[in-house]
């Protein structure tokens, strides 16, 4: 998984270094948005203040150049998005991360549904997620995550970390645990990757799938939400160290 969107320059990336990822042809932008809509792909809207809201593309009006996103009119976060000066959208198509800015969000009420309308983005950024290395714990190293299930907040769960990247983590959970659905936010998860790497972060569930028929458990593919700079550096050191150990074991 990839990291959440960051303003240009905050991660050392210049506008020039992003040029190869830019999509600005209107037909191509519209085509990518249509793929998000047709696949009912989850799209996370976020603000610089750290607020996030998960939605889907409701419709694309190419004639009027309007993009509509599903919205719960009773959710305070929707009102906050309408008032926000800066909103960034992120969605995933297979191994590709799509990121684009949204301007002038407006809440529109229809027959039985509400949507957020916004002008069609003039450009998008298309990042290959495979450029973000994903590693599995090496050897006997037991990486785990401590979390509280939203349905049973009084019970602390200890689950296994399957793999981790700079922006995401996959967790193995027993299949008898209460259901976890895509879009769910797991707050204050404590990742214990090794004796030196302990990270606390919120996780947004993106995928839920069976690992294999014998595992009797599920794989949760999660995105790290608002990981701190210190946490990012610790995670990078862990990934680099794990890759080195794996190469040494392969010799």
C-alpha positions as CSV (number, residue, x, y, z in Angstrom):
1,X,0.0,0.0,0.0
2,X,1.1,3.6,-0.5
3,X,1.2,6.5,1.8
4,X,-1.5,9.1,2.1
5,X,-1.3,12.1,-0.1
6,X,1.2,14.8,0.9
7,X,1.6,18.3,-0.4
8,X,4.3,18.8,-3.1
9,X,7.7,19.4,-1.5
10,X,6.8,18.0,1.9
11,X,8.5,14.7,1.0
12,X,11.2,16.1,-1.1
13,X,9.4,15.6,-4.4
14,X,9.4,18.5,-6.8
15,X,6.8,19.2,-9.5
16,X,9.3,18.0,-12.1
17,X,9.8,14.7,-10.4
18,X,6.1,14.1,-10.5
19,X,5.7,14.8,-14.2
20,X,6.1,11.2,-15.3
21,X,3.0,10.3,-13.1
22,X,0.8,13.1,-14.3
23,X,-2.3,12.4,-16.4
24,X,-3.8,15.5,-17.9
25,X,-5.5,14.4,-21.2
26,X,-9.3,14.9,-20.5
27,X,-10.2,11.6,-22.1
28,X,-7.7,9.7,-20.0
29,X,-8.8,11.4,-16.8
30,X,-12.4,10.6,-17.6
31,X,-11.5,7.0,-18.4
32,X,-9.8,6.5,-15.0
33,X,-12.7,8.0,-13.2
34,X,-15.1,5.7,-15.0
35,X,-13.0,2.7,-14.0
36,X,-13.4,3.9,-10.3
37,X,-17.1,4.2,-10.8
38,X,-17.7,0.9,-12.7
39,X,-15.6,-1.0,-10.1
40,X,-17.4,0.7,-7.2
41,X,-13.9,1.4,-5.9
42,X,-13.5,3.1,-2.5
43,X,-12.1,6.6,-2.7
44,X,-10.8,8.4,0.3
45,X,-11.2,12.1,0.6
46,X,-8.8,13.8,3.0
47,X,-7.9,17.3,4.2
48,X,-4.5,18.7,5.5
49,X,-6.1,18.8,8.9
50,X,-6.2,15.0,8.9
51,X,-10.0,14.5,8.4
52,X,-10.9,11.6,6.0
53,X,-14.1,10.3,4.4
54,X,-14.5,7.2,2.3
55,X,-16.9,7.2,-0.6
56,X,-17.4,6.0,-4.2
57,X,-17.9,7.7,-7.5
58,X,-21.6,8.1,-8.1
59,X,-21.7,9.6,-11.6
60,X,-19.7,11.4,-14.3
61,X,-21.3,14.2,-16.3
62,X,-18.8,14.8,-19.1
63,X,-21.1,17.3,-20.8
64,X,-21.2,19.6,-17.7
65,X,-17.8,18.5,-16.5
66,X,-19.1,17.5,-13.1
67,X,-18.0,14.6,-10.9
68,X,-20.5,13.3,-8.3
69,X,-19.4,11.3,-5.2
70,X,-21.8,9.4,-2.9
71,X,-22.4,11.2,0.4
72,X,-24.2,10.7,3.7
73,X,-25.8,14.1,4.3
74,X,-26.0,13.3,8.1
75,X,-22.2,12.8,8.5
76,X,-20.5,15.9,9.9
77,X,-17.4,15.0,7.8
78,X,-19.4,15.7,4.7
79,X,-20.1,19.2,5.9
80,X,-16.5,19.6,6.8
81,X,-15.4,18.6,3.3
82,X,-17.8,21.2,1.8
83,X,-16.1,23.9,4.0
84,X,-12.6,22.7,3.4
85,X,-10.3,24.8,1.1
86,X,-8.2,21.8,0.1
87,X,-9.4,18.2,-0.5
88,X,-7.4,15.3,-2.0
89,X,-8.9,12.1,-3.3
90,X,-7.1,8.8,-3.4
91,X,-8.4,5.5,-5.0
92,X,-6.7,2.3,-6.0
93,X,-7.1,0.4,-9.3
94,X,-5.3,-2.9,-8.9
95,X,-1.6,-2.1,-8.6
96,X,-2.1,1.6,-9.3
97,X,-2.8,4.5,-6.9
98,X,-4.8,7.4,-8.3
99,X,-4.6,10.8,-6.6
100,X,-6.3,14.0,-7.6
101,X,-7.4,17.4,-6.1
102,X,-11.1,18.3,-5.6
103,X,-12.3,21.9,-5.8
104,X,-15.6,23.5,-4.7
105,X,-17.4,20.5,-3.3
106,X,-21.1,21.1,-3.1
107,X,-23.7,18.8,-1.3
108,X,-26.7,18.1,-3.5
109,X,-29.8,16.3,-2.3
110,X,-31.7,14.0,-4.7
111,X,-34.5,11.4,-4.5
112,X,-33.4,9.1,-1.8
113,X,-29.7,10.0,-2.0
114,X,-27.2,12.8,-1.6
115,X,-24.0,13.4,-3.5
116,X,-21.0,15.7,-3.4
117,X,-20.6,17.5,-6.7
118,X,-17.3,18.9,-7.8
119,X,-15.8,20.1,-11.1
120,X,-14.0,17.2,-13.0
121,X,-10.3,17.2,-12.0
122,X,-8.1,18.7,-14.7
123,X,-5.3,16.2,-13.9
124,X,-4.6,13.1,-11.9
125,X,-1.4,11.4,-10.6
126,X,-1.1,7.7,-11.4
127,X,1.4,5.9,-9.1
128,X,2.4,2.3,-9.5
129,X,2.0,0.8,-6.1
130,X,4.6,-1.9,-6.9
131,X,7.3,0.8,-6.5
132,X,6.6,0.7,-2.8
133,X,8.4,-2.4,-1.5
134,X,6.3,-4.8,0.6
135,X,8.2,-7.1,2.9
136,X,7.4,-10.1,5.1
137,X,8.9,-10.7,8.5
138,X,12.1,-12.8,8.1
139,X,12.9,-16.1,9.8
140,X,11.5,-16.5,13.3
141,X,10.7,-12.8,13.7
142,X,7.1,-12.5,14.9
143,X,5.5,-9.2,13.8
144,X,2.1,-8.5,15.3
145,X,-0.5,-5.8,15.7
146,X,-2.6,-5.0,18.8
147,X,-6.0,-3.5,18.1
148,X,-9.5,-3.2,19.4
149,X,-12.3,-4.4,17.1
150,X,-15.0,-1.7,16.7
151,X,-17.7,-4.3,17.4
152,X,-15.9,-5.4,20.7
153,X,-14.0,-2.4,21.9
154,X,-13.4,-3.8,25.4
155,X,-11.4,-6.7,24.0
156,X,-7.8,-6.2,22.8
157,X,-6.8,-8.4,19.9
158,X,-3.3,-9.6,19.0
159,X,-3.1,-10.5,15.3
160,X,-0.2,-11.5,13.0
161,X,1.3,-9.1,10.5
162,X,1.5,-10.8,7.1
163,X,3.5,-8.1,5.3
164,X,4.1,-4.4,5.4
165,X,5.1,-1.5,3.1
166,X,5.7,2.2,3.6
167,X,2.0,3.0,3.4
168,X,0.2,-0.2,4.3
169,X,0.1,-3.5,6.2
170,X,-1.7,-6.8,5.8
171,X,-3.0,-8.5,8.9
172,X,-4.1,-12.1,9.5
173,X,-7.2,-12.4,11.6
174,X,-9.2,-15.5,12.7
175,X,-12.3,-16.2,10.6
176,X,-14.4,-16.4,13.8
177,X,-13.8,-12.7,14.6
178,X,-16.7,-10.3,14.0
179,X,-16.8,-9.2,10.4
180,X,-14.5,-6.4,9.2
181,X,-15.6,-4.5,6.1
182,X,-13.7,-2.4,3.6
183,X,-13.7,1.3,4.5
184,X,-13.6,0.5,8.3
185,X,-11.2,2.6,10.3
186,X,-9.2,0.8,13.0
187,X,-8.0,3.4,15.5
188,X,-4.7,3.4,17.5
189,X,-3.3,0.1,16.2
190,X,0.0,-0.8,17.8
191,X,2.4,-2.5,15.3
192,X,5.2,-4.5,16.9
193,X,7.4,-5.4,13.9
194,X,10.5,-6.4,15.9
195,X,12.1,-5.6,19.2
196,X,13.2,-2.2,18.0
197,X,10.2,-1.2,15.8
198,X,6.9,-0.3,17.6
199,X,4.6,2.0,15.7
200,X,1.1,3.4,16.6
201,X,-1.1,4.3,13.7
202,X,-4.7,4.3,12.4
203,X,-5.5,1.7,9.7
204,X,-8.1,2.0,7.0
205,X,-9.3,-1.4,5.7
206,X,-9.2,-1.6,1.9
207,X,-9.4,-5.4,1.2
208,X,-10.7,-8.5,3.0
209,X,-9.8,-11.8,1.5
210,X,-9.1,-15.5,2.4
211,X,-5.4,-16.4,2.4
212,X,-6.0,-20.1,1.5
213,X,-8.5,-22.8,2.3
214,X,-6.3,-24.2,5.1
215,X,-5.6,-21.0,7.0
216,X,-9.0,-20.6,8.6
217,X,-8.5,-16.8,8.7
218,X,-8.7,-13.7,6.6
219,X,-6.2,-11.2,5.2
220,X,-7.0,-7.5,5.9
221,X,-5.2,-5.2,3.5
222,X,-5.0,-1.9,5.3
223,X,-3.8,1.6,4.5
224,X,-1.9,3.6,7.2
225,X,-3.7,6.8,7.9
226,X,-1.7,9.9,8.9
227,X,1.5,8.0,9.9
228,X,3.8,10.4,11.7
229,X,7.2,11.4,10.4
230,X,8.9,9.4,13.2
231,X,6.8,6.4,12.4
232,X,7.6,6.7,8.7
233,X,11.3,6.8,9.4
234,X,11.1,3.8,11.8
235,X,9.1,1.8,9.1
236,X,11.7,2.7,6.4
237,X,14.5,1.4,8.6
238,X,12.6,-1.8,9.3
239,X,11.9,-2.4,5.6
240,X,15.5,-1.7,4.6
241,X,16.8,-4.0,7.4
242,X,14.3,-6.8,6.4
243,X,15.3,-6.6,2.8
244,X,19.0,-6.8,3.7
245,X,18.4,-9.9,6.0
246,X,16.4,-11.6,3.2
247,X,19.2,-11.0,0.7
248,X,21.8,-12.4,3.1
249,X,19.7,-15.5,3.8
250,X,19.4,-16.1,0.0
251,X,23.2,-16.2,-0.4
